[in-house]
């Protein structure tokens, strides 16, 4: 998704939890002393994603250019969005005279942060010979001025000053993954290498600009706290990521819901609408229908906010994802059927590959099967997003329900397989209009993942295949001899391989 000056963005942050009345922001674009350029490098990336409709091939490549901050010896920090599905990464000196191939040292797509280094020690030594890593600034306060930096193609450094307007927990890259974020009021101009740029205060790194809304002149900036925790976690070379409690929640502002939950009027808390299989909450005994009242003695109000010592009211998610580490034991104060309950939970990281419907599939090829012209794929969030900007309302209701309520389906499969499209062939006559149907069984065998689907077809050679779908409660049949002939023709006509299950 294009960012910053590649297109005008709508911010994904919710309404600010902290309202402030700072003085009118001063938007200044001015030349910065040359020594600033000793602490940054340009980052050039070539990105190539996999096609949603034809999973055996990639979409045309595109390029991105950003300004990245040097934070350690030959170490550079940028947003994860810059390296997602990248086929080539390259550092470039601010003056455009020195280049070096780069590699990813650590990446967290959920927090939208990535640490990079040179791919070659010799090239890195030359590029970083006269550089100076940036120190990390203390967390800023509401109303304070922050500086956003860009560098023009001619090498002139630009500084745009703005005011920190609000702080809250929000998603700036992946839906469903929210982290502490600064919202800065600043009027920026188009400049080179501005897909993402560093944000400083008094010459020290505060965070990274992740999006810019030119209409409202608002910037989303990754918070200092998250940057510090990310860099600390990468210091031993074995990055494990941020922890998760493993629940989905809803507010308890509705009076009828509060009455049903037996919540007193003066009691806060958020309703636990789902508990993810294998997560920290499930292991601790938390159930769907519980009300989370407090997290390690931090009371949570009915809107899902708590009182932070420095930031005021912010989203409760920061307690688990921004202030704790994997393996930390936390105390959860709950209300269950009107009675108080306290449990201990050991925070874990929910790896994306363990989700029934993964939120992202960066840097990996999609699994699929083409059989006789039927195209079977795994359900993922990127697949749903392929339905367009309004995917949350345009995608098929069945697929949306699986994504939004995975707990209803997680016991039946590791992945949801569905018929995504049908290529008109002699083997698919009469079935050309079928699509977006969830596969339940093939040849009488339950389908739990792509490998099981492929094996179910292979185990029934020289016969008529039966394919049973989920709620539609109907079965279609595929002749093996006819489908094998079609498969051979599809390989001759350009499909490089008929299946992938990795």
Protein Blocks (a to p, Z undefined) as FASTA:
>chain_A
ZZhjlbccddfbdcdfbdcdddddddddddddfklmmmcccdddddddddfklmmbccdd
dddddddddfbehiacddfklmgopabdcdddfklpaccddddfbdcfknopacdddfbl
klmmmmmmmgccddddddddehiacddddddfkopacddddddfbdcdddfkbghiacdd
ddddddddddehilbccddeehiafbdcfbdcfklopacdddfklmmmmmmmmmnopagb
jcdehiacddfkbfklmmmnopafklgcdddfbdcehiaklmnopaehiacfbgghiacd
fkopacdfklopadfklmmmmmccehiacdddddeehiacddddddddddfklpmbafbf
ghiacddddehhiacddddfklmmmnojklmmmpcfklmmmmmmmmlmmmmpmbdcddfb
dcddfklgoilmgghiacfbgghiacfbfklmmmmmmmmghiacddddfklopacdddfk
lmmmmmmmmmmnopabfbdcZZ
